[in-house]
């Protein structure tokens, strides 16, 4: 199948014959090169939602947590419920990808990337809700263990500190698990691009060559992160609960 490079992107030419791995790659990656109008409509709607959320958060900061109906004696409102909800959504992504990988379920390959990405972004969303619930978000550094002249340290027996440690650890492991799995995919995109895109994807593909040695190290690292992420599902959600 012929291909040409236009505007720094390799574009498939002519009808596609899906009898080779390269043709399948071109078919899957075709959506990246020229997104249609529906894609930009979704981006616009998502951007509008972000603006509404930012305005609402700014309004709450200016007026107080009473805007969210969080007043004495109701100190735990919908923000903490959403926090636990999004942590649960993140755990479902790990259960789908990591545990199925450990059990060698072949059908996981069709959904592994999306489930791993869902895990990372769901944890990031969950991490926003404690900040929003804090009210005066600019004082968040008070719960961080750092040397200071007043010798004030967080209470490490506090469940809030447990949340910070658990969620941060889970986010780090989930991101590394997701990123490790994408390295061969990033290299595939690198080989089909030119210019600045080629340099960007080349940087994030970590010099992937596709050799047997690369695949062996890749399999070991991916298995390690899958085995590490699986017990975190139980421990993190237990701490959050």
BELKARA-V733539 format. One record per run of one state. SS is the DSSP state (helix for helix, strand for strand, loop for the rest). FROM is the first residue (numbers start at 1). LEN is the number of residues. If there is no record, write none. Layout:
SS&FROM&LEN ; SS&FROM&LEN
This chain:
loop&1&2 ; strand&3&4 ; loop&7&2 ; strand&9&4 ; loop&13&8 ; helix&21&13 ; loop&34&3 ; helix&37&27 ; loop&64&1 ; helix&65&4 ; loop&69&9 ; helix&78&25 ; loop&103&3 ; helix&106&5 ; loop&111&1 ; helix&112&23 ; loop&135&2 ; helix&137&7 ; loop&144&15 ; helix&159&32 ; loop&191&2 ; strand&193&1 ; loop&194&2 ; helix&196&9 ; loop&205&7 ; helix&212&29 ; loop&241&1
